Amino acid sequence: MTDNEPKWDYTTKEGNFAAGAAVVGGNLLVLIIYILYRTVPSVHHFIIGR
């Protein structure tokens, strides 16, 4: 690729890392909430609204 050609890939290492961390963090949050929902009765009742 020469300097004259436009650059179409605007991703950065930091941006990719942040997006990946957000996905992994979101998945961990969902997993923790599910485990608490299945094992802790008070969390189960809080989530279902009873």
C-alpha positions as CSV (number, residue, x, y, z in Angstrom):
1,M,0.0,0.0,0.0
2,T,1.4,3.4,-0.9
3,D,0.9,6.7,0.8
4,N,-1.4,7.9,-2.0
5,E,-4.1,5.3,-1.3
6,P,-6.8,6.0,1.3
7,K,-6.7,4.1,4.5
8,W,-10.0,2.2,5.0
9,D,-9.1,0.4,8.3
10,Y,-9.7,2.9,11.1
11,T,-9.5,0.3,13.9
12,T,-6.8,0.7,16.6
13,K,-5.3,-1.8,19.0
14,E,-6.8,0.1,21.9
15,G,-10.3,0.2,20.3
16,N,-10.2,-3.5,19.7
17,F,-9.1,-4.2,23.2
18,A,-11.8,-2.0,24.7
19,A,-14.5,-3.7,22.5
20,G,-13.2,-7.1,23.5
21,A,-13.1,-6.2,27.2
22,A,-16.7,-4.9,27.0
23,V,-17.9,-8.1,25.5
24,V,-16.1,-10.3,28.0
25,G,-17.2,-8.1,30.9
26,G,-20.8,-8.2,29.7
27,N,-20.7,-12.0,29.4
28,L,-19.2,-12.4,32.9
29,L,-22.0,-10.1,34.3
30,V,-24.7,-12.2,32.6
31,L,-23.1,-15.4,33.9
32,I,-22.9,-14.1,37.5
33,I,-26.5,-12.9,37.4
34,Y,-27.7,-16.2,36.1
35,I,-25.7,-18.2,38.7
36,L,-27.1,-16.0,41.5
37,Y,-30.6,-16.3,40.0
38,R,-30.4,-20.1,40.1
39,T,-28.8,-20.4,43.5
40,V,-29.9,-17.5,45.7
41,P,-33.6,-17.4,46.5
42,S,-33.7,-13.7,47.3
43,V,-32.1,-12.8,44.0
44,H,-34.6,-15.0,42.2
45,H,-37.5,-13.3,43.9
46,F,-36.0,-9.9,43.2
47,I,-35.6,-10.6,39.5
48,I,-39.1,-12.1,39.0
49,G,-40.7,-9.3,41.1
50,R,-42.3,-11.2,43.9
